Amino acid sequence: MSDEAAELLDLVDTLAVREVAPAAAAAEGSGDFPRALIAKLGDAGLLGMPYPESLGGAGLDYQTYLRVIERLSRAWLTVGLAVSVHTLSCFPLVVAGSEAQQRRWLPHLLGGTMLGAYCLSEPHSGSDAAALRTTATRVSDQRGDGYVINGTKAWITHAGVADFYTVMARTSDDGARGVSCFLVMSDAPGLSFGARERKMGMRASPTAQVVFDDVFVPVDQLIGGEGAGFRLAMAALDAGRLGISSCAVGLAEAALAEAVAYAGEREAFGAAIGSYQGVSFMLADAATGIAAGRALVESAARAKDAGEAYGTAAAMAKLFTTDMCMAATTDAVQVLGGAGYVEDYPVERYMREAKVLQIVEGTNQIQRLVIGRSLLRRGTGT
């Protein structure tokens, strides 16, 4: 690890202890999104970490970026996920935007003054992303040369609080090749939002529908040209799955820390409950899973940093870490027993939050499909 990376992680640890973790329980109870806290992370340079300095980012390698996500998620998952989703939202413009687009938008998107949302899923198309129906029709009228977007996106993190929306919409009927990518600003006329979803966890992270009713988007906010959207969406999700994997590792760490502390203090039959195999084996399994999950994430990140193919490795990391996190948080509740089932301790919240990580950015069933198809293409099990 470079000195720069070590200093950054020290800064993140300080922020996590002093400002992130103390705010989590109250905000998750009230459902208040920590916009001011996210702005502080932006001021600290944490909203553009893995992107080049020449484009306004921090120029950090993906391994360091993911370590930051892990630490933030250990303190409060809503915050770790917010950084991951924002990074995902910036991806298409970073990799496929024109020089003029990048010069105009990226200093704001990566500089911490704007928060992003990623609009791919629709009410009828989650895993089957190529079936999206939101349309973008080319027009040239008094508003200028551009596109009019109509449709509804669903399950959108940061809906209603984001400053920009990276939107996949259909510009032709040619299946996946007919999908294009647009940058839509939050103040665009005709853009509106549904009621916030009433979720079992991560209640401080707003999730809602995003509705496009004749939303005009200038032509210079089309990213990568017509038909490039699906390819950009899938590439962004490969990177985003590593962010979700690090969220899972961090959340599992938080759950394990609570379980270990409780198991060392709570006594039964004249001894700390952690001294009994029934408890200590659950702690050991969680610790082993966390270490294995982190190794999978870092292996995939090294491949990405080296410019190698990493999509299958990202799917493996997402599959393993989120399943591991669900098991670790559930076992943490079990270790605490009745105390784990009440809100006096955070493990019940961790368990509720863990579930969504098995669903977002490609369900774990989809990850198994990705991995299986990769194996069949290669014709080898290695």
Buried (B, 14 or more C-beta within 10 A) or exposed (E): EEEEBEEBBEBBBEBBEEBBBEBBBEBBEEBEBBEEBBBBBBEBBBBBBBBBEEBBBBBBBBBBBBBBBBBBBBBBBBBBBBBBBBBBBBBBBBBBBBEEBBEBBBBEBBBBEBBBBBBBBBEEBBEEBBEBEBBBEEBEEEEEEBBBBBBBBBBBBBBBBBBBBBBBBBBEEEEBBBBBBBBBBBEBEBBBBBEBBEBEBBBBBBBBBBBBEEBBBBEBBBBBEBBBBBBBBBBBBBBBBBBBBBBBBBBBBBBBBBBBEBBEEBEEEEEBBBBEEEBBEBBEBBBEBBEBBBEBBBBBBBBBBEEEEBBBBBBBBBBBBBBBBBBBBBBBBBBBEEBBBEEEBBBBBBBBBBBBBBBBBBBBEBBEBBBEEBEEEEEEEE
